[in-house]
Amino acid sequence: MDLGDDRDASILGGADEGAPDADAAAQRQAEPVVHRLEAPTREAAEALAAIVRNYGYEIEVAGSSVTASRYEAAQDDELLADARELLRELAAEHGGSYEGSAPDR
């Protein structure tokens, strides 16, 4: 999925690595978004988790379920929708599905 130059990185947390301390403080106060994905097998879940982890998410794998969470500094609905679309596509590539996120903004 090509979301454009820096947009791909900003959606998934990689664009502001050198951000000032004020940005880091805002991110710590932000609400975490938790995404739930399902894979057909534990092995597929582990492979999916490895890829999603590269996008800046904290990952938990339980059986064939993957939980991906990250603190979102901005309340940008469009960026969140793009992140969901990417996670949906990644899950499908591994034979799985995107089950949703919380909070559902």
Secondary structure, DSSP 8 states (H G I E B T S, - for coil): ----TTHHHHHTT-TTTT--HHHHHHHHHS-EEEEEEE-SSHHHHHHHHHHHHTTT-EEEEETTEEEEEEE-SS--HHHHHHHHHHHHHHHHHTT-EEEEEES--
